[in-house]
């Protein structure tokens, strides 16, 4: 069961036109709408349900640089900065906290790879620490398992998925984005090979640009226009506890399980 989702106020009336129509109200769609509006574009976002009501409120909520490929590290650093900026801009808590990310391993080869990664990270101003077994025990005093070591990046963080996308949507609306919930996109109108409008359940919005951020539903939408968008199915299991004694304030990852502590004390 996912936690209760923060609901936001939407816009009832569709605009006749918009510079960009965003299809999908998850973290990708809402983030794109937010940044497009800040660049001065008029943006309408349409969502068949409620903002953040599907996968975006059920993910791990990790915001990390740790363990990423060299080319991804600058992007991850910038993302962390943007999370802080957006949360302040919205004036609403997204649950973002720089509480660190901790990886643990039982594999000496994996630990050696982390040591090499930490060297690369330091060159890029990301300060990560490779932990000994004793340091792991110190950080996790209730742990009864044995680990050969760990990797910790204190500047990484976490956000609260059920709060983050609604907070981002509030910030987007402050910058002029109109958000239309319960308004599924049905297709595109085109002319001369270009988009001229987005057809929704509640009417058509004239536009020269549509951004599809429909997640698992994107391939279904694309097929209506003869586009085959490959989408893979991944089964994963996640569970949520009731409030419990703290294991770690940050995010914890192993080869066997991952944990993120929620703001209400659950994991």
C-alpha positions in Angstrom: 0.0 0.0 0.0 1.4 3.4 -0.9 1.2 6.3 1.7 -1.5 8.9 1.4 -0.7 11.3 -1.5 -0.7 15.0 -1.1 -3.4 16.3 -3.4 -3.1 19.7 -5.2 -5.6 22.1 -6.6 -5.8 21.8 -10.4 -7.3 24.0 -13.1 -10.8 23.3 -14.4 -10.7 25.2 -17.7 -8.5 24.1 -20.5 -6.5 26.9 -22.3 -7.2 27.3 -26.0 -3.5 27.3 -26.7 -0.2 26.7 -25.0 3.4 26.8 -26.2 3.9 23.2 -24.8 1.4 20.6 -23.6 2.8 18.1 -21.2 1.1 14.7 -21.1 1.5 13.0 -17.7 1.6 14.3 -14.2 4.4 12.2 -12.7 7.8 13.5 -11.6 9.1 13.7 -15.2 6.1 15.6 -16.6 5.7 18.0 -13.7 9.4 18.7 -13.6 9.5 19.4 -17.3 6.5 21.7 -17.0 8.1 23.6 -14.1 11.4 24.2 -15.9 9.7 25.1 -19.2 7.5 27.7 -17.4 10.6 29.2 -15.7 12.1 29.6 -19.2 9.1 31.8 -20.1 6.9 29.2 -22.0 3.2 28.8 -21.5 2.6 25.3 -20.4 -0.5 23.1 -19.9 -0.2 19.7 -18.2 -2.8 17.1 -18.6 -3.1 14.0 -16.3 -5.7 11.2 -16.5 -5.8 10.8 -12.7 -4.1 12.9 -10.0 -0.6 14.4 -10.0 1.9 11.9 -8.7 -0.7 9.2 -8.2 1.1 6.3 -9.9 4.8 5.3 -9.9 6.0 8.7 -8.9 4.6 8.2 -5.4 5.8 4.7 -5.1 9.5 4.9 -5.9 12.4 4.7 -3.5 12.8 8.4 -3.2 16.6 8.4 -3.4 18.5 11.5 -4.6 22.0 10.3 -5.1 25.4 10.9 -6.8 26.8 7.8 -5.2 27.7 4.9 -7.5 26.9 6.8 -10.7 28.9 6.7 -13.9 31.4 9.5 -14.2 29.3 11.3 -16.9 26.2 11.2 -14.7 27.8 12.8 -11.6 27.6 16.5 -12.7 23.9 15.9 -13.6 23.3 14.3 -10.2 25.0 17.1 -8.4 22.8 19.6 -10.2 19.7 17.6 -9.5 20.4 17.8 -5.8 20.8 21.5 -6.0 17.6 21.8 -7.9 15.7 19.8 -5.3 16.6 22.3 -2.7 15.8 25.2 -4.9 12.4 23.8 -6.0 11.4 23.0 -2.4 12.1 26.6 -1.4 10.4 28.0 -4.5 7.2 26.0 -3.8 7.1 27.1 -0.2 6.0 23.5 0.5 7.9 20.6 2.0 8.8 17.9 -0.6 10.5 15.8 2.1 13.9 16.5 0.6 16.7 16.0 3.1 20.5 15.6 2.6 20.7 12.6 5.0 23.3 10.7 2.9 23.3 7.3 1.1 25.0 4.2 2.5 25.8 1.1 0.4 26.9 -2.1 2.2 28.5 -5.2 0.6 29.7 -8.7 1.5 31.7 -8.9 -1.7 35.4 -7.8 -1.5 35.5 -7.2 -5.3 32.6 -4.8 -5.0 34.3 -2.9 -2.2 37.4 -2.6 -4.3 35.3 -1.1 -7.1 33.8 1.4 -4.7 37.3 2.5 -3.6 38.1 3.3 -7.3 34.8 5.0 -7.7 35.4 7.2 -4.6 38.7 8.4 -6.1 36.8 9.5 -9.3 34.1 11.1 -7.2 36.7 13.2 -5.2 38.1 14.5 -8.5 34.5 15.8 -9.2 34.1 17.4 -5.7 31.9 14.6 -4.4 33.2 13.4 -1.1 32.4 9.8 -0.4 34.0 7.5 2.2 34.8 3.8 2.0 33.9 2.2 5.3 35.6 -0.6 7.2 33.5 -3.4 8.9 34.1 -1.6 12.2 32.8 1.7 10.8 29.7 0.0 9.4 29.0 -1.5 12.8 29.4 2.0 14.3 26.9 3.5 11.9 24.4 0.6 12.3 24.6 -0.5 15.9 21.5 -2.7 15.6 22.8 -4.6 12.6 23.5 -8.3 13.3 24.9 -9.2 9.9 28.5 -9.1 8.8 29.7 -6.8 6.0 33.1 -6.4 4.4 32.6 -2.7 4.1 30.5 0.1 2.8 30.4 3.4 0.8 28.9 6.5 2.3 28.1 9.9 0.6 26.8 12.4 3.2 25.8 15.0 0.5 23.3 12.7 -1.1 19.7 12.7 0.1 16.2 11.5 -0.2 12.7 13.0 -0.9 9.3 11.9 0.1 7.7 10.5 -3.0 4.1 11.2 -1.9 5.0 14.8 -1.2 7.6 15.6 -3.8 5.7 15.7 -7.0 2.7 17.6 -5.5 5.2 20.2 -4.1 6.8 20.4 -7.6 3.4 20.9 -9.1 2.6 23.7 -6.7 5.9 25.4 -7.7 4.9 24.9 -11.4 1.6 26.6 -10.9 3.3 29.5 -9.3 5.1 30.0 -12.6 2.0 29.8 -14.7 1.6 26.2 -15.5 -2.1 25.1 -15.8 -2.6 21.5 -14.4 -5.6 19.6 -15.5 -6.3 16.4 -13.5 -8.9 13.8 -14.5 -8.1 14.8 -18.1 -6.6 12.0 -20.2 -4.9 12.8 -23.5 -6.4 10.9 -26.3 -4.2 11.8 -29.2 -2.4 14.4 -31.3 -3.6 16.6 -34.1 -0.9 17.0 -36.8 -0.4 19.0 -40.0 2.5 18.6 -42.4 4.2 16.2 -40.1 4.1 18.6 -37.1 2.0 18.6 -34.0 -0.7 21.2 -34.0 -2.8 20.1 -31.0 -3.4 17.7 -28.2 -6.8 16.1 -28.0 -8.0 15.4 -24.4 -11.2 14.1 -22.8 -12.2 17.7 -22.1 -11.2 19.4 -25.4 -8.3 20.2 -27.7 -5.4 22.4 -26.8 -3.7 24.1 -29.8 0.1 23.8 -29.5 3.2 23.3 -31.6 4.9 21.1 -29.1 3.8 18.1 -27.0 6.0 16.4 -24.4 4.9 12.8 -23.6 5.7 11.8 -20.0 3.1 9.0 -19.6 5.4 6.4 -18.0 4.1 2.9 -18.6 1.2 4.3 -20.7 3.5 6.1 -23.2 3.8 3.2 -25.6 0.0 2.8 -25.7 -0.3 6.5 -26.6 2.4 6.3 -29.2 0.8 3.3 -31.0 -2.1 5.4 -31.9 0.2 7.4 -34.1 2.1 4.4 -35.6 5.1 4.8 -33.3 6.5 1.7 -31.5 8.1 2.8 -28.2 9.8 -0.2 -26.5 8.9 -0.5 -22.9 10.2 -3.2 -20.6 8.2 -4.7 -17.7 10.1 -5.0 -14.4 8.5 -6.7 -11.4 9.7 -5.4 -8.0 8.4 -5.7 -4.5 8.3 -2.9 -2.0 6.7 -2.7 1.4 6.1 0.0 4.1 6.4 -0.5 7.8 4.7 1.4 10.6 6.9 3.9 12.5 9.8 1.9 14.0 13.1 2.5 15.7 15.6 4.2 13.5 17.9 2.0 11.4 19.5 4.9 9.5 18.4 8.4 8.9 19.5 8.2 5.3 19.0 5.7 2.5 20.6 2.2 2.8 21.3 -0.1 -0.1 22.6 -3.7 -0.2 22.4 -6.6 -2.7 19.6 -8.0 -0.7 17.4 -5.1 0.3 17.2 -1.3 0.3 15.7 1.0 3.0 14.6 4.6 3.1 13.4 6.1 6.3 10.2 8.2 5.9 9.6 11.4 7.7 6.9 9.8 9.8 9.4 7.2 11.1 8.3 4.3 8.9 10.7 2.6 6.6 
